Amino acid sequence: MIGDIMEGGCTCRHVRYRLTGAPLIVHACHCSWCQRETGTAHALNAVYEAERVQTIAGEPELVDTPSASGKGQRIARCPVCKVAIWSNYAGTGPVLRFVRVGTLDTPRLCPPDVHIFTSTKLPWVVLPPDAVAFPEFYDVEKVWSRGSLDRLHQVLAVARPV
């Protein structure tokens, strides 16, 4: 079970952060873009509202990079060791942060809830038989828990008032 507070940071410890509460969802993204950007088989991101991600030491530098959607993403990296700590994607802008699980002090507390873009998953990556997986993306309203959906709708309503 994920605790109320988790902390993490980059390799050199210049940038440190604190997460409050459970993530909205944890994605294992197997798209070829994530494979290339992480240099490994998939990215593992815990999705949090930006207000639940507090920088407690240092400040990350924001780097704009291309993405498969063509809309780009903004990656928060340590200015010293250059480790990626979180990303913001064009679809949700700055209100959601996709925190790299591997930068947590206790990454074992954030196993993937869903595997996405498995159509480009490397063939030697074998998912557990009970894994929730989608060849591409998925319908958030059908996959996320009611509590996570409520939090998402709340943060989006504040960010994009009607």
Number of C-alpha atoms within 10 A of each C-alpha: 6 13 10 9 11 18 18 23 25 23 16 12 14 16 23 22 20 17 22 16 14 20 19 21 21 22 23 22 26 25 23 19 16 19 17 12 13 15 10 12 20 26 22 24 25 24 21 25 19 17 13 17 19 13 16 14 13 15 15 22 17 17 12 14 12 11 15 11 10 9 11 15 20 20 22 22 21 23 16 15 13 14 20 24 27 23 23 22 19 14 12 12 15 15 18 23 26 24 26 23 25 19 20 22 13 13 16 11 14 20 16 18 17 19 25 22 19 21 14 17 20 15 9 7 11 8 12 8 7 6 11 13 21 15 14 14 14 15 7 11 10 9 14 17 13 11 9 18 17 13 15 17 11 12 18 16 11 10 13 8 7 5
